């Protein structure tokens, strides 16, 4: 629970290095940790404006949208992460979970099949969610 301190530290770092996408991502992660998803989304979007090919940030953006229950936006973010880094297991898992949240078990199973080749434990987690 040191997120408030972290937020101030990352804001200070951004004042010094405004064009460092990592600092914006870190700020987003601190907001995410506090459940401040709209603030996290804004920080992640700023990181993406600076570095459009930052797959990890798209994954984080997807998680933040998922936290808000905005599953279409979450799926779009996870798909963008996957288009940049096709073997990113976390993004395939996130996409599978978002698909489940909109009731698309068939497409979630497709993500499970992909995940089996990338990360067996994550694949098993997704399969357990699908079969609930």
N, C-alpha and C positions, 0 to 999 in steps of 0.2 A: 503494500500500500503506500509507496512513495510517489505515486503518480502526480499529485499536485506539484511536488518539488521538481519532478522530471519535466513537467510541462513548462515551468519557469526556466529551467536550464536549457531546454530545446528552443524556447522562444528567444533566449539570449543568444544561443548559437546561431539562430537564423538571422538575428540582427547583424551578426558579424559575417556570416556566410549565407546570404539570402538565396544564392543560386545553388546550394548544396541539396540535392534531392534526398540524401540520406537523413539530413536533419529534419526535413518536412515529414519524411516517413516515420522517424522516431517520435516526432510530435504527435502524429496520427496514432501511433501505437499507444502513447501515453493517454490520449483522449479515449481510445478504444478501451483501455484497461479500466477507465472510470465509467464506461457505458455511455460516453458522450459521443454517440455515433455521428450526428451531423457535423460536429467539430472535427472528428476523425476523418470523415469523408472530405471535408474541405482541405485538410492538410495533405491527404493522399492525392487529391486532384492537383494540388500545387506541385507536389513531387513529380507527378506525371507530366505537368506542363513543362517542367524543367528537363525531364528525361522520359520521353514518350515510350521507350522500350524497357521500362523498369518492371519486369514481370512480377516480382515480389510485391510491389506496391499495388498492382492490379488485384493480386490475391487478397491483400489486406483490405482493399476497397470493397471487394466482393463480400468479405466477412462483415464489414461495417454495414453494408446495405442489408445483408442477411440479418444482422442485429436489429435493424429497423423493421424487418419484415418486408423489405422491398426486393422480392425475389427476382423479378425480371432484371432489375439493375444489377443485382448480385450475379445473375447468370451472365449478363453481358460482360461484367468485369472479369469473371473467371474465364470466359471464352477468350477475352483479350489476352489474359495471362498465358493461356494455353497456346494461343497463336504465336506468341513471342517465344515461349519455352514449352514445347509440346510434351516434354517428359516431366513436367512439374506435378508431382503426385498430389501436393496440397491443393492445387487448383482443380485437379480432377475430382478430388474428394469434395471440395467446396461446391463445385458444379453439381455433383451428384446429390448432395444434401439440398441444394436449392431446388433441384428438379423434384426431389421427394416432397419438398414443402409446397409445391404447386400441384402435387398429385400425379406427376409423370414418372411412374415406376419403370416403364420401359426404357426411357432415356437414362434414368438413374442406373439401370442394369448395364447399359452400354458403358457408362463411366466405370462401373465395377469391373467390367471385362478389361478395360484399359488399365485400371489400377492394379489388377492382378500381375501385370508385367512390370509395374513400376515399384510397388510397395505392398507386399502381401498383407501386412498388418492393417494398413489403411483400407485395403480392399475388403478385408474381413469386417472391419468396423462399418463400412458402407453397406455390406451385405446384411449385417445384423440390423441396421436401420431399415433397409428395404423390407426385410422379412418380419418386422414388428407388426 
